[in-house]
Amino acid sequence: MSSINDYVAKIETSVQGKISDVELVSSSNNIVIKYKKDDKTYFAKFYQNNATHVDNEVMLYEKMPEEGKKYLKNLVYSNFATDDKTRFAIFEEVKGKTLAEMLENNEVSEELANRVARAMLNYFSIVSRIRTNKYGNLENDLEGKYDSYLKYLYEYQFPTTETLFLNKKTRKISSLPYTLLEENAEFLDEGYSCVTPIDSNFKNIMITERGEIKIIDPGAIVSAPLNMGLGELVAHSYGTIIYDKLMENMQATESQKRKLSIYGVLSSLNVMAFLVRNRIGDIEKSKPFGNTHTFFELIEGHLRIIETGKDEKKTDINNMQVER
């Protein structure tokens, strides 16, 4: 398909009627079209799967235990069960504000932060019931490609390390992934696999007008131990009240914090490599959505937890001198 009219035709055939107020809202990874029908707003997502991970949003919705679907958008149509090679799905609009927007505007109270932390931990717990085979990326089924979790972790770092090494501003941290993996291999190799979300950034978490917590773009999932996904959430939330409430609700031990910080560093480095590779912003000033600290600062904070086993972010993260 080459024009928006082709996408509109697909949508109208699936909903058996005319749609209005058509708007192309994204064409970066997938084609996302916003439209109205019967005074309700919907989003149609046409899956291109040109990103690092296959978008498994439809599979996740279909496999999700019923009590976990409250954290997802309402799926109203999918053609995945047909022979149509152009795969797409239609979701109802979710009205509200992203957690990133609320944090940036100082609108997150302690009570809301606590609700978000509990909801995210519950969401991860429910998703982890979906067991998988092997490790690594999932492509519309529940089987990864790696028999060894450590091999998956190791090979996943290749493009990150190469990208960071070739950039002068990130070269000195390019060896961190392999240093952490070498020093903590047995600590990380937990020996089980399940569906694990890996894109829990604060732009993907929405607080609806009714106060519900929704994950609005949940399709980035892998087969891995759950702590890998929790560590990615920690990477985005460290230095915020959300992180404090996550640790409080987890009743996290120093060992757990250390493991999550290892994953937090790996996640931050992967995001940094993506930004460098695509020449997005000034890497020295880049921050996770909704976080006031740069990736460099957050990595330093995580390394202190890893090295000392103590969470010293309240004193260190705001005063650290990061050598560039």
C-alpha positions in Angstrom: 0.0 0.0 0.0 1.3 3.4 -0.9 -1.2 6.0 0.2 -3.4 6.8 3.2 -6.4 6.0 1.0 -5.3 2.4 0.8 -5.2 2.2 4.6 -8.6 3.9 4.9 -10.1 1.3 2.5 -8.7 -1.5 4.7 -10.2 0.1 7.8 -13.6 0.7 6.2 -13.8 -2.8 4.9 -13.1 -4.2 8.4 -15.6 -2.0 10.2 -18.1 -2.2 7.5 -18.8 1.5 7.2 -17.4 4.9 6.5 -14.9 6.6 8.8 -14.2 10.3 9.2 -11.6 12.7 10.6 -8.8 10.5 9.3 -5.3 11.5 10.5 -1.9 9.8 10.1 -0.3 10.1 13.6 2.8 7.9 13.2 4.8 6.4 10.4 8.1 5.8 12.2 7.9 2.1 13.1 4.3 1.2 12.4 1.6 3.1 10.4 -0.9 4.5 13.0 -4.1 6.1 11.7 -6.5 8.0 14.0 -10.2 8.2 12.9 -13.7 8.5 14.1 -16.8 6.3 13.6 -20.2 6.8 15.3 -18.7 9.7 17.4 -16.0 7.5 18.9 -12.3 7.8 18.2 -10.2 4.8 17.2 -6.6 4.1 16.3 -5.7 1.6 13.5 -2.2 0.3 13.7 -0.6 -1.3 10.6 2.3 -3.4 11.6 5.5 -2.9 9.6 7.9 -4.6 12.1 10.9 -2.6 11.0 12.0 -1.9 14.5 14.5 -3.9 16.7 11.6 -5.9 18.1 8.5 -7.3 16.4 5.4 -5.5 17.7 3.6 -8.3 19.5 0.7 -6.2 20.9 -2.1 -8.4 19.4 -0.5 -11.6 20.6 0.0 -10.1 24.1 -3.7 -9.1 24.2 -4.8 -12.6 23.1 -2.5 -14.4 25.6 -3.0 -12.0 28.5 -4.9 -13.5 31.5 -8.3 -11.7 31.7 -7.4 -9.7 34.9 -4.5 -8.2 33.1 -6.4 -6.8 30.1 -7.5 -3.8 32.2 -4.0 -2.4 31.8 -4.2 -2.6 28.0 -6.2 -0.6 25.4 -9.4 -2.2 24.2 -8.7 -4.3 21.1 -11.8 -4.1 18.8 -10.5 -5.7 15.7 -7.5 -7.7 14.4 -7.0 -9.4 11.0 -4.1 -11.6 12.4 -6.3 -14.7 12.0 -6.8 -14.1 8.3 -4.5 -14.7 5.3 -4.1 -10.9 4.7 -0.4 -10.1 4.5 -1.1 -6.5 5.7 -1.5 -7.1 9.4 -3.4 -4.5 11.4 -5.5 -4.0 14.5 -7.9 -1.4 15.7 -8.0 0.0 19.3 -10.3 2.3 21.2 -8.8 5.7 22.1 -7.5 6.0 25.6 -8.0 9.5 27.0 -5.7 10.9 29.7 -2.1 12.1 30.2 1.1 10.1 29.9 3.1 9.6 33.1 6.0 11.4 31.4 3.8 14.5 30.9 2.6 14.5 34.4 6.1 14.1 35.9 7.4 16.9 33.7 4.5 19.2 35.0 5.0 18.1 38.7 1.5 16.5 38.7 2.5 13.2 40.3 1.5 13.1 43.9 2.8 10.5 46.4 -0.5 8.7 46.3 -0.5 8.6 42.5 3.1 7.4 42.4 2.1 4.6 44.8 -0.8 3.6 42.6 1.4 3.6 39.5 4.0 1.4 41.2 1.5 -1.1 42.4 -0.3 -1.2 39.0 3.0 -1.8 37.1 4.2 -4.5 39.5 0.8 -6.2 39.2 0.9 -5.9 35.4 4.4 -7.4 35.3 3.3 -10.2 37.6 0.3 -11.1 35.5 2.3 -11.0 32.2 4.9 -13.3 33.7 2.3 -16.0 33.9 2.6 -16.3 30.2 5.5 -18.8 30.0 7.7 -19.0 27.0 10.3 -21.4 25.4 13.9 -20.4 25.0 15.0 -16.7 25.2 15.1 -13.6 23.0 12.8 -11.8 20.6 9.3 -13.2 20.1 7.8 -13.1 16.6 4.1 -13.7 17.0 4.6 -16.8 19.0 6.0 -17.7 22.5 9.3 -19.1 21.5 12.6 -17.3 21.5 15.7 -18.2 19.4 18.3 -18.8 22.1 18.7 -21.9 24.2 21.0 -19.9 26.5 19.9 -16.7 28.3 23.4 -15.5 28.7 24.1 -15.9 25.0 21.0 -13.9 24.3 22.2 -11.1 26.7 25.7 -11.2 25.3 24.7 -11.0 21.6 22.1 -8.4 22.3 24.9 -6.0 23.3 26.8 -6.2 20.0 25.2 -3.2 18.2 25.1 -1.2 21.4 28.8 -1.6 22.1 29.8 -0.9 18.6 27.6 2.2 18.3 28.9 3.6 21.7 32.5 2.9 20.8 32.4 4.7 17.5 31.0 7.9 19.2 33.6 10.0 21.0 31.1 11.1 23.7 30.1 7.6 24.6 33.3 5.6 23.9 34.5 5.3 27.5 31.3 3.6 28.5 31.1 1.3 25.5 32.7 -1.6 27.4 30.2 -1.4 30.3 27.8 -4.1 29.0 30.4 -6.8 28.7 32.0 -5.8 32.0 28.7 -6.1 33.8 27.9 -9.4 32.1 31.3 -10.9 32.8 31.2 -9.9 36.5 27.5 -10.9 37.0 26.9 -13.8 34.7 25.7 -16.4 37.2 23.8 -13.7 39.2 21.7 -12.8 36.1 21.2 -16.4 34.8 18.0 -17.2 36.6 17.1 -20.2 34.4 13.4 -19.5 33.5 11.6 -17.6 30.8 8.3 -15.8 30.5 6.8 -12.9 28.5 8.8 -9.8 29.7 7.9 -6.2 28.7 10.9 -4.1 27.7 9.5 -0.7 26.8 8.0 0.6 30.0 9.1 4.2 29.4 6.9 6.9 30.9 5.4 7.9 27.5 3.9 4.4 27.3 2.2 4.6 30.7 -1.0 6.7 30.7 -3.2 7.9 33.6 -6.7 7.9 32.1 -9.4 10.5 32.8 -10.9 7.9 35.2 -7.6 7.4 37.0 -6.8 4.0 35.5 -3.3 3.1 34.6 -2.9 1.9 31.0 0.2 0.7 29.0 -0.6 2.2 25.7 2.2 0.7 23.5 2.9 -2.7 25.1 4.0 -4.7 22.1 7.8 -4.7 22.8 8.1 -8.0 24.7 10.8 -10.7 24.9 11.3 -14.1 26.4 13.5 -13.6 29.4 13.4 -13.6 33.2 11.0 -11.0 34.6 13.8 -9.1 36.3 15.1 -8.0 32.9 11.8 -6.1 32.2 11.6 -4.8 35.8 15.2 -3.5 35.4 14.2 -1.7 32.2 11.4 0.0 34.2 13.9 0.9 36.9 16.1 2.4 34.2 13.4 4.9 33.3 12.2 5.6 36.8 15.4 5.8 38.8 15.7 9.2 40.4 11.9 9.8 40.5 9.2 9.1 43.1 8.0 6.2 40.9 11.3 4.4 41.6 11.0 5.0 45.3 7.5 3.5 45.4 8.5 0.6 43.2 11.2 -0.4 45.7 8.9 0.2 48.6 6.1 -2.0 47.2 8.6 -4.7 46.1 10.2 -4.6 49.6 13.4 -4.9 47.5 16.5 -6.3 49.1 19.9 -4.9 48.4 20.5 -7.9 46.2 17.3 -7.3 44.2 18.2 -3.6 43.8 21.6 -4.6 42.6 20.2 -6.9 39.9 17.7 -4.4 38.7 20.4 -1.7 38.5 22.5 -4.0 36.3 19.6 -4.3 33.9 19.0 -0.6 34.4 22.5 0.2 33.1 22.1 -2.2 30.1 18.8 -0.7 29.2 20.1 2.9 29.4 23.1 2.0 27.3 20.8 0.4 24.7 18.6 3.6 24.6 21.7 5.8 24.3 23.0 3.7 21.4 19.7 4.1 19.6 19.8 7.9 20.1 23.4 8.0 18.8 22.7 5.8 15.9 19.8 7.9 14.8 21.4 11.2 15.7 18.6 12.2 18.1 19.5 15.2 20.3 22.7 15.8 22.3 23.6 12.5 23.9 25.2 14.3 26.9 21.9 16.0 27.7 19.6 13.2 26.8 17.2 11.9 29.5 14.5 9.2 29.8 11.0 10.6 29.2 9.7 12.3 32.4 13.1 12.0 34.2 15.1 15.1 35.2 18.5 13.2 35.1 20.6 12.4 32.1 21.4 8.9 31.1 25.0 9.5 32.1 23.9 10.5 35.6 21.5 7.6 36.0 24.1 5.1 34.9 26.5 6.5 37.5 23.8 6.1 40.2 23.1 2.6 39.2 26.8 1.7 39.2 27.1 2.9 42.8 24.3 0.5 43.8 26.0 -2.3 41.9 29.3 -1.6 43.5 28.3 -0.9 47.0 24.9 -2.7 47.3 23.5 0.5 48.7 21.0 2.9 47.2 22.8 6.3 47.5 20.9 8.1 44.9 19.6 10.9 47.2 23.1 12.1 47.8 25.0 10.9 44.8 22.7 11.4 41.8 22.4 15.2 42.3 26.0 15.8 43.1 27.9 13.5 41.0 30.6 14.7 38.6 30.4 12.6 35.4 33.6 12.6 33.4 32.9 12.9 29.6 
